[in-house]
Amino acid sequence: MSMIETKNDLLKDLMLNGDTDTTSLDVLVDAETKYVRDLRINLKNAINVESLTKKEAYAIALCVAVNEKNEALKKSFTKILEEESTTKEEIAEIYSCASLLAVNNVFYRFRHFMGKESYNTIQARVKMTIMMKPLMGKEFFELMSLVVSAVNGCEMCVKAHEDSLIKMGSNETRIFDAIRIGSVVRGLSVIIN
């Protein structure tokens, strides 16, 4: 299979059409790099796992795409989620999760980097009511939060969300699979804008 065919198959997998900017992807195709195949395989391997439903996998993918401000992938994953009977309220919750974690990851990364007890004793005063009773379930909201925190590099947040997930009965395979989706979508967002 040629790299052009692989590119077209990847765009088809993502339900993206000709109006998508593929400039970066075309650089890879023009150079005949095998990484185009890797992108497609990595996405398929990340999404198709037993520990996550298709809806959960694409919800995580959308949350990362929102975090990365990637319009093409947001459009792609939203279309796929709509086919999975995801409601507009659930999609809004995914966007809200990405936004909340943008706040929290900066705030808690600062506390962690500073390492001063004085900053840890000051009340955060960041409203997070969406985390209390999320539509898609508390465990899943924590899972999306963990993935975005990993993408954003907030060690304190990653450890806290992973600890919460384990206490809720989630397992390491599910957590690892979710993180793989986040990493692959982050990489994909560099190539498909």
N, C-alpha and C positions, 0 to 999 in steps of 0.2 A: 504494500500500500504506500502510495506517495505521501509526502508531507502535506501536500495540498488537500488530499483526501482525508488525512487525519485531522487537519485543521477544520475542514467542513464537518466531519463527524463530531468533533468536540463542540463546535458551535451548535450543531443539531442536538447533541446531548443536553446542552444548556438552554435550548429553545431560543437561541439568539439568531437574528436574521441579518440581512445585509446592512442595516443601519448601525451596527456595532462597530466601534473603532477597533480595528485589529492591527494597527500599526506595529505594535510590539510583537504580536504573534507572527505577523508577516516577516519580521526580521529573522525569526527562528525558521520559518518555512523557507524563505529565500536562501538561507544558509544550509538547508537540508539537515538541520540538527535533529537528532533523535529525541531531544528533549520535548518536542511537540507530542510524541507518543507517550513519553513519561507523564506529561501533564494530564493527558486523557486517562491513562491507566491509574495514576495517583488519585484523581477525582473519583473514578469508579470504585477503586478499592476503599477509599475513605467513606464514601456514601453507603456502600452496600455491605453493612456489617450486621451481625445477628443481635448485637446488644442495643441497637437503636432502630426504631421504626423509620420508614422512609420519611415520614412527616417530621420526626425529631431530627433526623440527619440534615434535612434541608432547612429546618428552622435554625439550627446551629449555623449552617452555611450562610443563611440570610443575616443572622445576627453579626457575623464577622464581616460580611459584605457591607452592612450598614456602618459598622465600626470603621471600615476602611474607606468609606465614602465612594464606593465603586458602583456607579449607576448601572452599568451593564449587568453586573452580577446581581444587584438588588432586583432588577427587572426579571432576570432569569429565574432566580430562586423564588421570587414571589409568584411567578407563573406556575412553577412546579408545585408550590405549596397550595395554590388555588385548586389545582387538579387533585390534590390530596384532601380536599374539603376543609382547608384551613380557613377560618373565618377572618373577616377584616379586623375584628377585635383581637384575635390571636396574633395577626400580623402586626398590629399596633403595639401589642405587648413585646414582640420581638424587637421592634424599633426602640421601645421604651427601655428595654434591658440594655441595649447597646449604649443609649444615651446615659442611663444611670451609671453604667460601668465606666464611661468616659469621665464622669465626675469622680466616682469613687477611686478609680485607679490613679488619677493624678493626686487626689487628696491623701490616700493611704501610702502611695509611693513616697510622697514628701515626708510623711511621718516616719516611714521606714528608713529613708535615706538619712534623715537628720539624726535619728537615734537619740533624741532628747526626750527624757521622760516628761518634761514640761508640755511638749506638744501632744503627748499621748493622754494627758489629763484634761486638756481643753475639749469641751463638748464639740462634736463634729457639726451639729446643726445642719445636717444634710437630710432632707426628707426622702424616705425610701418606702413609702407605704405600698408600692407595687410589689415589693418582695414578700409582703405578708400573706396575700391570698391571690397568687397569680393564676390566670385562667388555665394555663398549661400545666399547673401543678408546681408545688414548692420545689420538689426534687429537680424537675426539669429546668426551672428558672435558675436554681443554683448551678446546674450543669452548664447552661448558657453563660452564666456569670463567670464561672471558672474558665471557660474557653476564651472569652473576651479578655479576662484578666491575664491569661497566659500570653495572648497575642500582644497585649499592651505592656507586658513585662512588669506587672505588679506582684512581686514575690509575696508580700504580706496578704494580698487578696487571694492569690492562687492557693496558698496554704490554708487560709480560712475557709474558702469554698470547698476545697478538697476534703478538709476535715468534716465540714457540715454534710457533704455528700456521703461519706463513709458512715457517719452517725445516723443518716437517714436510711441506710441499708443499701446504698448504691455500691457497685463493685468496681474494682480497679480496671477491669476490661472495658466496662462502659465508659469510665472516665478517660481512659487512654484512647479509645475510639473517638470520643468527642474531641479530644485535643488534636488527634490526627486530622479531623475535618477542619478544625480551625487553622492548622498549619498549612494544609493544602489550599484552602480558600485564600489564605493570606498570600501564598505564592502565586496562585492563579490571578489574584487581583493586580499583581505587578505586570502581568502579561496581557490580560483582557481588561480594557477600561471601558 
